[in-house]
Amino acid sequence: MMENLIKRFVKYAKVHTTSNEDSETVPSTEIQKNLGKILVEDLKEIGLSDAYMDDKGYVYATLKSNTDKNLKKIGFIAHMDTSPAASGENVNPQIHRNYDGGDIIVNKEKNIVLSPSEFSILSQKIGKTIITSDGTTLLGADDKAGITEIIEALKYIIENPQIEHSDIKVCFTPDEEVGRGADFFDVEGFNTDFAYTVDGGEIGELEYENFNASSVDIKIIGKSVHPGSAYNVMINAASVATEFNSMVPQNEVPEKTKGYEGFYMLTSISGEVDEAKLSYILRDFDLDGLNQRKAKIEEITKTLQQKYGEDRIIVDIKDSYYNMKEKIEPVMYIIDLAKKAMKDADIEPKIVPIRGGTDGARISYMGIPTPNLFTGGYNFHGYYEYAVAEEMEKAKEVIINIVKNNK
């Protein structure tokens, strides 16, 4: 059975689905629909005859209830796109069986080596089947592992009709990696009591807390004059941009924070004398903490406006998503259900906060509480990404157990 799962995952991983944060189309890249078409056919092949892809690139399907019992309707969600942080074109998955605990040479020429000395969790994977890329691309386990696990779980449930179940809805979304995965999600059509995104990492992860998030875009308008006559006249926008960044708390950045600690992250900076731009993302698990970070940005802005002119520092702050905890806590039975499903699969649940966001965070605020389950993938968004096939099989088992235990 695991071989079928590996085969399906490799098939999906090879399909180029990188999203593009600079695109204004929906989906952000048309190539995502190529995988969508494949998934529609695969869902129909296992017995979900109503599977379809809408014009926005979302794939939907329903496994109809096989019982008269009044069971709650469940949904499972994963995303089709891969991160633009590394190439997702011409992915060539490599299967390393019976891992011996040593270094895995992913790409000798590029010196990409998966080593337990650097990635300590690898030392726990001895004897497992490790899947990597060939080191020229990311792998795409985020989130094609989740897609694979959902489809393989549904296939098992269909092939074992003695498993009583309610309506089970499936959705595979585009553009999650660029923050738009829930933009056109059909809440009314999905129509479930709750759902799970299958988009986590380490085996056992169960997540129902995530960052509150905001984005910040800053435009600085300088005054360009000849440097020979610049005294008390020139306003160098590029210099002001670096001054702005120096006033942001330097110890509250991603590389210096962990756990429940929030941060400011400078995501881009560019400019010349006459104009400069900065972009930040702000993150905090506590909404008051996020508001304080926004206030800090506004405080810096006002300080520099007083120094250089109010019309020369233009700031736009937008909220992106919120902590799903507020929407999950009133329905904690869905967390208990996932915990039991893991324990029934001999997995110890690990309740951890997501230092990021998922489609589920936004969908929870759209009316469907949606925590996140592990996939068995690691080191997402780069050349060191890998998945553990046995853990993917366990993720599939957890999905099946959630359905079995939904009483």
C-alpha positions in Angstrom: 0.0 0.0 0.0 2.9 2.4 0.7 4.2 1.8 -2.7 1.0 3.1 -4.2 1.2 6.1 -2.1 4.8 6.8 -3.2 3.9 6.3 -6.8 1.0 8.8 -6.5 3.1 11.4 -4.7 5.9 11.2 -7.3 3.3 11.7 -10.0 2.0 14.8 -8.4 5.4 16.2 -7.4 6.6 16.1 -11.0 3.8 18.6 -12.1 5.0 22.2 -12.1 2.7 24.2 -9.9 4.7 27.2 -8.6 2.6 30.2 -7.7 3.5 33.8 -8.3 3.0 36.5 -5.7 3.4 39.2 -8.3 0.7 38.0 -10.6 -2.8 39.5 -10.5 -4.5 36.5 -12.2 -6.5 33.8 -10.5 -4.9 31.4 -10.0 -1.6 33.3 -10.0 -0.2 30.8 -12.5 -2.2 28.9 -15.1 0.1 25.9 -14.7 -1.6 25.0 -11.4 -4.6 24.0 -13.3 -2.6 21.2 -15.0 -2.4 19.4 -11.6 -6.0 20.3 -11.0 -7.1 18.5 -14.1 -5.1 15.4 -13.1 -6.7 15.5 -9.6 -10.2 15.7 -11.0 -9.5 12.6 -13.1 -7.9 10.7 -10.2 -10.8 11.6 -7.8 -13.2 10.3 -10.4 -11.1 7.2 -10.8 -11.4 6.3 -7.1 -15.2 6.8 -7.2 -15.9 10.5 -6.5 -17.9 11.1 -9.7 -18.8 14.7 -8.9 -15.2 15.9 -8.9 -14.6 19.1 -10.8 -12.3 22.2 -11.0 -13.9 25.6 -11.1 -12.7 28.6 -13.1 -10.5 29.8 -10.3 -8.6 26.6 -10.2 -10.2 25.1 -7.0 -10.8 21.3 -7.1 -13.8 20.0 -5.3 -15.3 16.5 -4.7 -17.7 14.8 -2.3 -17.8 11.3 -1.0 -21.5 10.8 -0.1 -22.6 9.6 3.2 -23.2 5.8 3.5 -25.2 5.9 6.7 -28.6 7.1 8.0 -26.9 8.2 11.2 -26.7 12.0 11.8 -23.0 12.4 11.7 -21.2 15.7 11.3 -19.9 16.5 7.8 -16.1 16.5 7.5 -13.8 18.3 5.0 -10.2 17.7 4.1 -8.2 20.5 2.3 -4.7 20.7 0.8 -3.1 23.0 -1.7 -1.7 22.4 -5.1 0.8 25.2 -5.5 4.4 25.1 -4.4 6.4 28.0 -3.0 8.1 30.4 -5.4 11.1 30.5 -2.9 12.7 27.7 -5.0 12.2 26.2 -8.4 9.4 23.8 -8.8 9.9 23.0 -12.4 11.2 19.6 -13.6 11.0 18.1 -10.1 12.8 14.7 -10.1 12.0 12.9 -6.9 14.7 10.5 -5.5 13.7 7.6 -3.3 16.3 6.6 -0.6 15.1 3.4 1.0 16.1 2.0 4.4 17.9 5.2 5.5 21.1 4.2 7.4 21.4 7.3 9.5 24.2 8.9 7.6 24.4 11.7 5.1 22.1 11.7 2.1 23.8 13.2 -1.0 20.9 15.1 -2.6 23.1 16.8 -5.2 26.9 16.2 -5.3 27.7 19.0 -7.7 25.8 21.6 -5.7 27.0 20.1 -2.4 23.4 19.7 -1.1 23.7 17.1 1.6 20.9 16.1 4.1 22.9 15.4 7.2 21.7 14.5 10.7 24.5 16.8 12.0 22.6 19.7 10.5 19.0 18.4 10.5 19.0 16.5 13.8 15.5 15.0 13.3 16.9 12.8 10.5 18.6 10.7 13.2 15.0 9.5 14.1 14.3 8.3 10.6 16.7 5.3 10.4 15.2 2.5 8.4 12.6 4.8 6.8 12.1 5.6 3.1 13.2 9.2 2.5 12.1 11.1 -0.6 14.0 14.1 -1.8 14.4 16.1 -5.0 17.6 15.9 -7.0 18.7 19.1 -5.5 17.9 21.4 -8.4 14.4 22.1 -7.2 12.3 21.8 -4.1 10.4 18.6 -3.7 6.8 19.8 -3.3 5.8 17.7 -0.3 4.3 21.1 0.8 1.6 20.2 -0.1 1.5 17.4 -2.6 2.1 15.1 0.3 -1.2 16.3 1.8 -3.0 15.8 -1.5 -1.7 12.3 -1.8 -2.6 11.4 1.7 -6.2 12.6 1.3 -6.8 10.8 -2.0 -5.2 7.6 -0.7 -7.3 7.7 2.5 -10.5 8.3 0.5 -9.6 5.4 -1.8 -9.3 3.1 1.3 -12.6 4.3 2.7 -14.4 3.7 -0.6 -12.8 0.2 -0.9 -14.0 -0.6 2.7 -17.7 0.3 2.7 -18.1 -1.2 6.2 -16.6 2.1 7.4 -19.7 4.3 8.2 -19.2 7.9 7.3 -21.0 11.2 6.8 -20.5 13.3 3.7 -16.8 13.9 3.2 -15.8 16.9 1.2 -12.5 17.5 -0.4 -10.9 20.7 -1.7 -7.5 21.3 -3.3 -6.7 25.0 -3.5 -4.4 27.1 -5.6 -2.1 29.9 -4.4 -1.8 29.0 -0.7 1.9 29.8 -0.8 1.2 33.4 -1.9 -1.5 33.9 0.8 -4.5 33.7 -1.5 -5.6 30.0 -1.1 -8.8 30.9 0.6 -9.7 34.0 -1.5 -12.3 32.2 -3.6 -13.0 29.1 -1.4 -16.6 28.2 -1.8 -17.7 28.0 1.9 -21.4 27.5 1.1 -20.8 24.8 -1.5 -18.3 23.0 0.8 -20.9 22.9 3.5 -19.1 20.9 6.3 -19.4 21.2 10.0 -15.6 21.3 10.3 -12.5 20.5 8.2 -8.8 19.8 8.4 -6.0 21.1 6.3 -3.4 18.4 5.7 -0.5 20.8 5.4 1.7 20.3 8.4 5.2 18.9 8.8 6.6 16.5 11.4 4.7 13.4 12.3 2.2 14.0 15.1 1.8 17.7 14.5 -1.7 19.0 15.3 -2.0 22.7 15.0 -4.9 25.0 15.9 -3.0 28.2 16.7 -1.3 30.4 14.1 0.1 33.9 13.9 -2.1 37.0 13.5 -0.5 38.6 10.4 -0.2 42.0 8.8 1.7 43.3 5.8 3.4 46.7 5.6 4.4 48.6 2.4 6.4 51.8 2.8 7.2 54.3 0.1 9.8 56.9 0.7 10.0 59.9 -1.6 13.4 61.6 -1.7 14.7 64.8 -3.0 17.5 64.3 -5.6 20.0 67.1 -6.3 23.5 67.2 -7.4 25.7 65.8 -4.6 28.0 68.8 -5.0 25.2 71.1 -3.8 23.3 68.6 -1.6 24.1 70.2 1.8 20.8 70.6 3.8 18.8 70.0 0.6 19.1 66.4 -0.6 16.9 63.7 1.0 18.3 60.4 0.0 15.4 58.0 0.0 17.6 54.9 0.0 19.4 56.2 3.1 16.0 57.0 4.8 14.9 53.4 4.1 17.9 52.0 5.9 17.3 54.5 8.7 13.7 53.2 9.0 14.8 49.6 9.2 17.4 50.4 11.9 14.5 51.7 14.1 12.6 48.4 13.9 13.4 46.3 17.0 16.5 44.3 15.9 16.0 41.3 18.2 12.4 40.8 17.1 13.1 39.2 13.8 12.5 35.6 12.6 16.1 34.5 13.0 16.0 35.6 16.6 12.6 34.4 17.7 10.9 31.0 18.2 7.8 29.4 19.8 5.2 32.0 20.6 7.4 34.9 20.0 6.3 37.3 17.3 8.4 39.3 14.9 8.9 42.0 12.3 10.4 40.7 9.0 11.8 42.9 6.3 10.9 41.0 3.1 12.2 43.5 0.5 14.0 46.8 0.3 14.9 48.7 -2.8 15.6 52.3 -3.8 17.6 55.1 -5.2 18.0 58.7 -4.1 14.6 59.9 -5.3 12.5 56.9 -4.2 12.8 53.8 -2.0 10.4 51.0 -0.9 10.3 48.6 2.0 8.0 45.8 2.7 7.5 44.0 6.0 5.4 41.2 7.4 4.3 41.5 11.1 3.5 38.4 13.1 2.2 37.7 16.6 0.1 35.0 18.2 -1.6 37.6 20.4 -3.8 40.1 18.5 -2.9 42.9 21.0 0.8 42.0 20.3 0.2 42.4 16.5 -1.5 45.8 17.1 1.5 46.9 19.2 3.8 46.0 16.2 1.6 48.0 13.9 1.7 50.9 16.3 5.5 50.6 16.4 5.6 50.9 12.6 3.4 54.0 12.8 5.5 55.5 15.5 8.7 55.1 13.4 6.8 56.6 10.4 5.7 59.7 12.4 9.3 60.2 13.7 10.7 60.2 10.2 7.8 62.3 8.8 8.7 64.9 11.4 12.3 64.8 10.3 11.9 64.7 6.5 8.3 65.8 5.8 4.9 64.2 6.3 4.4 63.6 2.6 7.7 61.8 2.1 6.9 58.7 4.1 3.8 56.8 3.0 2.8 53.7 4.8 0.1 51.1 4.0 -0.7 48.5 6.7 -3.1 45.6 6.0 -4.2 42.7 8.1 -3.7 39.3 6.3 -5.2 36.7 8.6 -5.9 36.0 12.2 -5.2 33.3 14.8 -7.6 30.4 14.3 -7.5 29.5 18.0 -10.4 31.8 18.7 -12.6 29.8 16.2 -11.3 26.4 17.3 -11.6 26.6 21.1 -15.5 26.6 21.0 -15.4 23.3 19.1 -12.4 21.5 20.8 -14.1 18.1 20.0 -12.5 18.3 16.6 -9.1 18.5 18.2 -10.0 15.6 20.5 -11.1 13.7 17.4 -7.7 14.3 15.7 -5.8 13.3 18.9 -7.7 10.0 19.2 -7.1 9.4 15.5 -3.4 9.8 16.0 -3.3 7.7 19.1 -5.2 4.9 17.3 -2.4 5.0 14.7 0.2 4.7 17.5 1.3 8.4 17.1 1.8 10.8 20.0 0.0 14.1 19.1 2.2 17.2 19.3 0.2 20.3 19.8 2.4 23.1 18.4 1.7 26.6 17.2 2.0 27.4 13.5 4.7 30.0 13.0 2.9 31.1 9.9 -0.6 30.6 8.5 -2.6 28.1 6.5 -5.7 28.2 4.3 -7.4 26.8 7.5 -6.8 30.0 9.4 -8.8 32.0 7.0 -11.4 29.3 6.4 -12.0 29.1 10.1 -12.9 32.8 10.1 -15.2 32.1 7.1 -17.3 29.8 9.2 -15.7 26.3 9.0 -13.3 25.5 11.9 -10.2 24.1 10.2 -7.2 23.0 12.2 -4.1 21.5 10.6 -2.6 17.9 10.4 0.9 16.7 9.7 2.0 15.4 6.4 5.4 13.8 7.2 7.3 16.5 5.1 10.3 18.5 6.3 12.4 21.5 5.3 9.8 23.0 3.1 10.4 25.7 0.4 14.0 24.7 -0.5 16.4 22.2 -1.9 16.7 20.3 1.4 13.0 19.4 1.5 12.2 15.8 2.1 9.3 13.5 3.0 9.2 10.3 4.9 7.0 7.7 3.1 6.1 5.8 6.2 5.0 9.0 7.9 2.9 9.9 4.9 1.2 6.4 5.2 0.6 7.3 8.9 -1.0 10.6 7.9 -3.3 8.7 5.6 -4.2 6.4 8.5 -5.0 9.4 10.7 -7.4 10.7 8.1 -9.1 7.3 7.9 -9.3 7.2 11.7 -10.9 10.7 11.9 -13.6 9.4 9.6 -14.0 6.2 11.6 -14.2 8.0 14.9 -16.7 10.7 13.8 -19.6 9.3 15.8 
